Amino acid sequence: MSIMERISRTAYVRSAVADRADLSAFRKKPSLRILVGIAILCFSYVIAWPAIAVLGYFAVADDNAWLLAVGGPLLYGFSHLVFLLGMYLAGYDYTKIVLRWATRVVMERWMRGHGGRGR
């Protein structure tokens, strides 16, 4: 039995597929807190790799590898904390909805490709 077959037999996956988990909850207007959380999530991507690339440019231009060696991990860690703040503000409910939907989609595609095994 493969790992995917074992995963497909879990209660979480079975309920996501049986309930036809979808994204219909996103049709209602989100609150200000959720909008701010999503904006912070987007901002965390801007301060991650693009900012580290700019930092790398300045490290090469200044001939100072320490700038990138120390600043890169610090900047990446900070962007991760910003991402977590955005996730907290956006809320658990939206995260749960997206994960259930993604689980259903992945498992249905896998089952189609494997003759429906795992149901």
C-alpha positions in Angstrom: 0.0 0.0 0.0 1.4 3.4 -1.0 1.6 6.5 1.1 -1.1 8.1 -1.0 -3.4 5.1 -0.5 -2.9 5.4 3.3 -3.5 9.1 3.2 -6.7 8.6 1.2 -8.1 6.4 3.9 -7.8 9.1 6.7 -11.0 10.6 8.0 -9.9 14.1 7.0 -9.4 13.2 3.4 -12.6 11.0 3.2 -14.7 13.8 4.7 -13.2 16.4 2.3 -14.0 14.3 -0.7 -17.4 13.2 0.6 -18.5 16.7 1.5 -17.2 18.0 -1.9 -15.2 20.7 -0.1 -15.2 23.9 -2.1 -14.3 27.6 -1.9 -17.9 28.9 -1.7 -17.2 30.5 1.6 -15.1 33.1 -0.3 -18.2 34.5 -2.0 -19.1 36.5 1.1 -17.4 39.8 1.7 -14.3 39.4 3.9 -13.9 41.5 7.0 -11.3 44.3 7.4 -9.1 42.0 9.5 -9.0 39.3 6.8 -8.2 41.9 4.1 -5.4 43.3 6.3 -4.1 39.8 6.9 -4.1 39.0 3.2 -2.3 42.3 2.4 0.4 41.4 5.1 0.8 38.0 3.5 1.4 39.6 0.1 3.9 42.0 1.7 5.8 39.1 3.3 6.6 37.8 -0.2 7.9 41.2 -1.3 10.3 41.4 1.6 11.6 37.8 1.2 13.5 36.8 -1.9 13.3 40.1 -3.9 14.7 42.0 -0.9 17.4 39.4 -0.4 18.3 39.7 -4.0 18.7 43.4 -3.6 20.8 42.8 -0.5 22.9 40.4 -2.5 23.5 43.1 -5.1 24.6 45.6 -2.5 26.9 42.9 -0.9 28.6 42.4 -4.3 28.8 46.1 -5.1 30.3 46.8 -1.7 32.5 43.7 -1.8 31.1 42.8 1.6 29.9 39.2 1.8 29.0 39.6 5.5 26.1 41.9 4.4 24.4 39.0 2.7 25.6 36.3 5.0 24.1 38.0 8.1 21.4 40.2 6.5 19.9 37.5 4.3 18.9 35.0 7.0 17.7 37.9 9.2 15.6 39.3 6.4 14.2 35.9 5.5 13.3 35.2 9.2 11.6 38.6 9.5 9.6 37.9 6.3 8.5 34.6 7.8 7.3 36.3 11.0 5.4 38.8 8.8 3.8 35.9 6.9 2.7 34.2 10.2 1.2 37.5 11.4 -0.7 37.7 8.1 -1.9 34.1 8.5 -3.1 34.9 12.1 -5.0 37.9 10.9 -6.5 36.2 7.9 -7.8 33.6 10.2 -7.9 29.9 10.7 -11.3 29.5 9.0 -10.0 30.6 5.6 -6.9 28.5 5.9 -9.0 25.4 6.8 -11.4 26.0 3.8 -8.4 26.2 1.4 -6.7 23.2 2.8 -9.9 21.0 2.7 -10.5 22.1 -0.9 -6.9 21.4 -2.0 -7.0 18.0 -0.3 -10.2 17.1 -2.2 -8.8 18.3 -5.5 -5.4 16.5 -5.1 -7.0 13.2 -3.9 -9.7 13.2 -6.7 -7.0 13.7 -9.3 -4.8 11.0 -7.7 -7.8 8.6 -7.6 -8.7 9.3 -11.2 -5.1 8.4 -12.2 -5.1 5.2 -10.2 -8.5 3.8 -11.2 -10.3 5.0 -8.1 -8.2 3.1 -5.6 -8.1 4.5 -2.1 -11.8 5.1 -1.8 
